[in-house]
Amino acid sequence: MSRALCIPFHRYQPHTTDHYRIYFEYFLKSLEVWGNEFDALYLIDSDHGFSDEDLEELDKYCKNISIIKGVGSHWDNLRKASKEIVEDYVLFMDMDVLIWKKGVIYSWFKEAEKYDVYTAFDNSGGLVKEIHKQYPFMKENNFSRMGTYYFIMNRKALSLMSNTRLEPVRFQEKSYIKELWYYYAKAGDWLDSLGFFTLKLLYNNFDLGILFDPRESIYLEDGKRLSDTPLMDAKGYYHLRNGGLITRLLASNNDEHRNDFEHFIDITPNREILRLLAWHQFMGLDEQDVISLLAKLDVAKGEWDKYYNEFKIYHGL
């Protein structure tokens, strides 16, 4: 069984610094741990701009590398990639999914052999009641769609993906949705990203497996108080969610983009910024960048160090 890994790399706006490269640089470091657990690598270049030096570094870990130039939206890029991938199974993974333990990718591919699609799931989006009515698997697990951040599929599912709408879908009133069996859309009916593709998979009796999606975290509240959600055990992988916030803040921390910087600081809870900052420090963010954001959030370095140490223990880093 041949195994491919496909990751879209984005260059978040504004383009004033090179902080966006932290994800790719962490990915390079992680390949030292698990780079032998797949056979081919497809990188989607969404205004990221891979250099010859980047490709030389990648070549140390994988000899079968393809760079796919982005053509539009994230979903357009995934459809384009699905037409170019030739391996038996492919893992699509967002760039803000971090993996730091050996054997994670290998175990995912091994488990994926039992299914057409092995994926994390989500419960957001519309038409949940109708989906649960028609598909007991989704109701039993309180799912509404497959997750967008990591999923493995075989060639049969990949073929369907290459010809299916992957972006969020808003249906015209009274339009017929055959995947929901005799259902005609009402005003406001919609599906979130990969929701329509999930319906296509269910309607055509594809076999879906559940890839566990850890979401627990530990937080620094009010700059000094720790809180957390229960963690069963660290899995060695984690999807950051909203991962581009820190790089966007750092890239907009200048006179030209000061309004953007202040806007994102104002609308984002401090504990969320600090959660993401801890992950970026783990990835290798420069200490001065960490300190600059701590100062903006009025967090003492001593309290941060205590939090970061607990953060590493909590996630098994």
MIDOTI-319278 format. One record per residue (C-alpha): residue number from 1; x, z, y. Coordinates in steps of 0.2 Angstrom, whole numbers, plus 5000, padded with zeros to 4 digits. Example, Ala and Ser with C-alpha at 12.3 -4.5 7.8 and 13.67 -1.06 7.14 Angstrom:
% MIDOTI-319278
NODE  resi     u     w     v
NODE     1  5062  5039  4978
NODE     2  5068  5036  4995
This chain:
% MIDOTI-319278
NODE  resi     u     w     v
NODE     1  5000  5000  5000
NODE     2  5007  4995  5017
NODE     3  5004  5006  5032
NODE     4  5004  5002  5050
NODE     5  5004  5013  5065
NODE     6  4996  5007  5081
NODE     7  4998  5016  5098
NODE     8  4992  5010  5115
NODE     9  5004  5016  5129
NODE    10  4997  5017  5146
NODE    11  5006  5019  5163
NODE    12  4994  5030  5173
NODE    13  4992  5027  5191
NODE    14  4999  5029  5204
NODE    15  5015  5020  5199
NODE    16  5027  5031  5210
NODE    17  5037  5040  5197
NODE    18  5043  5038  5179
NODE    19  5034  5054  5173
NODE    20  5022  5042  5163
NODE    21  5037  5039  5151
NODE    22  5036  5057  5144
NODE    23  5024  5052  5130
NODE    24  5035  5037  5124
NODE    25  5050  5048  5125
NODE    26  5042  5062  5115
NODE    27  5036  5049  5102
NODE    28  5054  5043  5100
NODE    29  5060  5061  5096
NODE    30  5045  5064  5084
NODE    31  5051  5048  5074
NODE    32  5066  5058  5069
NODE    33  5054  5069  5059
NODE    34  5041  5057  5052
NODE    35  5047  5040  5056
NODE    36  5048  5035  5038
NODE    37  5030  5038  5034
NODE    38  5024  5021  5040
NODE    39  5030  5003  5037
NODE    40  5026  4994  5053
NODE    41  5024  4999  5071
NODE    42  5012  4990  5084
NODE    43  5014  4996  5102
NODE    44  5001  4990  5114
NODE    45  5009  4988  5131
NODE    46  4996  4993  5144
NODE    47  5006  4991  5160
NODE    48  5019  5002  5152
NODE    49  5034  4990  5152
NODE    50  5045  4993  5137
NODE    51  5063  4989  5140
NODE    52  5076  4982  5129
NODE    53  5084  4999  5127
NODE    54  5067  5006  5122
NODE    55  5066  4993  5108
NODE    56  5084  4997  5103
NODE    57  5079  5015  5101
NODE    58  5064  5011  5091
NODE    59  5074  5000  5079
NODE    60  5083  5015  5073
NODE    61  5067  5021  5065
NODE    62  5057  5006  5061
NODE    63  5063  4988  5058
NODE    64  5045  4980  5059
NODE    65  5040  4982  5077
NODE    66  5027  4972  5087
NODE    67  5023  4974  5105
NODE    68  5006  4968  5110
NODE    69  5003  4964  5128
NODE    70  4987  4972  5135
NODE    71  4974  4960  5140
NODE    72  4961  4971  5149
NODE    73  4952  4987  5144
NODE    74  4958  4999  5131
NODE    75  4944  4992  5120
NODE    76  4949  4974  5123
NODE    77  4967  4979  5118
NODE    78  4962  4987  5102
NODE    79  4952  4972  5097
NODE    80  4967  4961  5101
NODE    81  4978  4972  5090
NODE    82  4965  4972  5076
NODE    83  4967  4953  5074
NODE    84  4987  4954  5073
NODE    85  4989  4969  5061
NODE    86  4992  4963  5043
NODE    87  4996  4979  5034
NODE    88  4983  4986  5021
NODE    89  4980  5002  5031
NODE    90  4982  5005  5050
NODE    91  4982  5022  5059
NODE    92  4976  5020  5077
NODE    93  4982  5034  5088
NODE    94  4981  5038  5106
NODE    95  4998  5042  5115
NODE    96  4993  5059  5119
NODE    97  4991  5064  5101
NODE    98  5007  5075  5097
NODE    99  5014  5076  5079
NODE   100  5028  5088  5076
NODE   101  5028  5092  5057
NODE   102  5034  5081  5043
NODE   103  5021  5075  5031
NODE   104  5006  5074  5042
NODE   105  5006  5055  5043
NODE   106  5010  5053  5025
NODE   107  4995  5065  5020
NODE   108  4983  5056  5031
NODE   109  4987  5039  5024
NODE   110  4986  5046  5006
NODE   111  4969  5053  5010
NODE   112  4964  5037  5018
NODE   113  4965  5028  5001
NODE   114  4949  5036  4996
NODE   115  4939  5028  5011
NODE   116  4936  5013  5021
NODE   117  4939  5023  5037
NODE   118  4947  5040  5038
NODE   119  4943  5047  5055
NODE   120  4940  5062  5067
NODE   121  4922  5063  5073
NODE   122  4914  5067  5089
NODE   123  4896  5073  5094
NODE   124  4895  5065  5111
NODE   125  4885  5050  5117
NODE   126  4867  5045  5116
NODE   127  4854  5041  5102
NODE   128  4860  5056  5092
NODE   129  4842  5060  5086
NODE   130  4840  5043  5080
NODE   131  4857  5042  5072
NODE   132  4854  5058  5063
NODE   133  4837  5052  5057
NODE   134  4844  5037  5048
NODE   135  4861  5043  5042
NODE   136  4861  5060  5033
NODE   137  4880  5061  5033
NODE   138  4880  5061  5052
NODE   139  4866  5074  5053
NODE   140  4874  5086  5040
NODE   141  4890  5086  5050
NODE   142  4882  5086  5068
NODE   143  4892  5069  5072
NODE   144  4886  5055  5083
NODE   145  4901  5044  5082
NODE   146  4919  5042  5076
NODE   147  4933  5049  5087
NODE   148  4943  5038  5097
NODE   149  4960  5046  5097
NODE   150  4965  5045  5078
NODE   151  4958  5035  5064
NODE   152  4964  5025  5049
NODE   153  4955  5010  5042
NODE   154  4958  4997  5028
NODE   155  4957  4979  5030
NODE   156  4939  4977  5027
NODE   157  4935  4989  5041
NODE   158  4948  4981  5052
NODE   159  4940  4964  5050
NODE   160  4923  4972  5056
NODE   161  4932  4980  5071
NODE   162  4939  4964  5077
NODE   163  4922  4957  5080
NODE   164  4912  4972  5086
NODE   165  4909  4980  5103
NODE   166  4920  4996  5105
NODE   167  4917  5001  5123
NODE   168  4902  5012  5128
NODE   169  4886  5002  5126
NODE   170  4870  5003  5137
NODE   171  4855  4995  5129
NODE   172  4842  4985  5138
NODE   173  4825  4993  5136
NODE   174  4815  4986  5121
NODE   175  4830  4978  5113
NODE   176  4831  4979  5094
NODE   177  4844  4990  5087
NODE   178  4844  4984  5069
NODE   179  4857  4997  5064
NODE   180  4844  5011  5067
NODE   181  4831  5002  5057
NODE   182  4816  4996  5066
NODE   183  4821  5005  5082
NODE   184  4818  4997  5099
NODE   185  4828  5004  5114
NODE   186  4821  5015  5127
NODE   187  4826  5016  5145
NODE   188  4843  5025  5146
NODE   189  4848  5023  5128
NODE   190  4867  5022  5126
NODE   191  4881  5024  5114
NODE   192  4899  5031  5119
NODE   193  4915  5022  5115
NODE   194  4916  5017  5096
NODE   195  4898  5023  5095
NODE   196  4892  5005  5091
NODE   197  4906  5002  5079
NODE   198  4902  5018  5070
NODE   199  4884  5012  5068
NODE   200  4890  4996  5061
NODE   201  4900  5005  5048
NODE   202  4886  5016  5043
NODE   203  4873  5002  5042
NODE   204  4885  4991  5031
NODE   205  4888  5006  5019
NODE   206  4907  5009  5023
NODE   207  4914  5024  5016
NODE   208  4919  5037  5029
NODE   209  4930  5052  5027
NODE   210  4933  5066  5039
NODE   211  4950  5069  5047
NODE   212  4951  5087  5053
NODE   213  4952  5088  5072
NODE   214  4959  5104  5079
NODE   215  4953  5109  5096
NODE   216  4957  5127  5098
NODE   217  4969  5133  5112
NODE   218  4976  5148  5121
NODE   219  4974  5149  5140
NODE   220  4982  5158  5154
NODE   221  4967  5165  5164
NODE   222  4969  5169  5183
NODE   223  4987  5167  5182
NODE   224  4990  5182  5171
NODE   225  4977  5185  5157
NODE   226  4978  5177  5140
NODE   227  4963  5171  5131
NODE   228  4961  5160  5116
NODE   229  4949  5152  5103
NODE   230  4952  5157  5085
NODE   231  4964  5146  5076
NODE   232  4963  5145  5057
NODE   233  4981  5138  5055
NODE   234  4992  5126  5064
NODE   235  4991  5109  5057
NODE   236  5007  5101  5065
NODE   237  4997  5089  5076
NODE   238  4986  5090  5091
NODE   239  4976  5079  5103
NODE   240  4979  5084  5120
NODE   241  4963  5077  5128
NODE   242  4965  5073  5147
NODE   243  4983  5071  5143
NODE   244  4987  5060  5158
NODE   245  4982  5073  5171
NODE   246  4999  5081  5172
NODE   247  5008  5064  5175
NODE   248  4995  5059  5187
NODE   249  4998  5075  5197
NODE   250  5016  5073  5197
NODE   251  5015  5055  5202
NODE   252  5003  5059  5217
NODE   253  5013  5074  5223
NODE   254  5018  5064  5239
NODE   255  5012  5060  5256
NODE   256  5005  5043  5252
NODE   257  4994  5050  5238
NODE   258  4992  5068  5244
NODE   259  4973  5067  5244
NODE   260  4972  5062  5226
NODE   261  4984  5076  5221
NODE   262  4973  5089  5230
NODE   263  4957  5081  5223
NODE   264  4963  5083  5205
NODE   265  4969  5101  5208
NODE   266  4952  5105  5216
NODE   267  4941  5098  5202
NODE   268  4951  5104  5187
NODE   269  4951  5122  5182
NODE   270  4968  5130  5183
NODE   271  4968  5136  5165
NODE   272  4966  5118  5160
NODE   273  4980  5112  5171
NODE   274  4991  5126  5163
NODE   275  4986  5121  5146
NODE   276  4991  5103  5148
NODE   277  5007  5109  5158
NODE   278  5012  5119  5142
NODE   279  5011  5104  5131
NODE   280  5021  5094  5143
NODE   281  5034  5107  5144
NODE   282  5035  5106  5125
NODE   283  5037  5088  5126
NODE   284  5052  5090  5138
NODE   285  5045  5090  5155
NODE   286  5059  5094  5168
NODE   287  5059  5113  5173
NODE   288  5058  5109  5191
NODE   289  5042  5099  5188
NODE   290  5035  5114  5179
NODE   291  5040  5126  5193
NODE   292  5032  5114  5207
NODE   293  5015  5114  5199
NODE   294  5016  5133  5195
NODE   295  5019  5136  5213
NODE   296  5004  5125  5218
NODE   297  4993  5135  5206
NODE   298  5000  5152  5212
NODE   299  5007  5157  5195
NODE   300  5022  5168  5194
NODE   301  5036  5161  5183
NODE   302  5037  5177  5173
NODE   303  5019  5176  5168
NODE   304  5021  5158  5164
NODE   305  5036  5162  5152
NODE   306  5025  5175  5143
NODE   307  5011  5162  5141
NODE   308  5022  5148  5135
NODE   309  5030  5159  5122
NODE   310  5013  5164  5115
NODE   311  5007  5146  5117
NODE   312  5021  5140  5105
NODE   313  5017  5154  5092
NODE   314  4999  5150  5093
NODE   315  5001  5131  5089
NODE   316  5016  5134  5077
NODE   317  5028  5124  5088
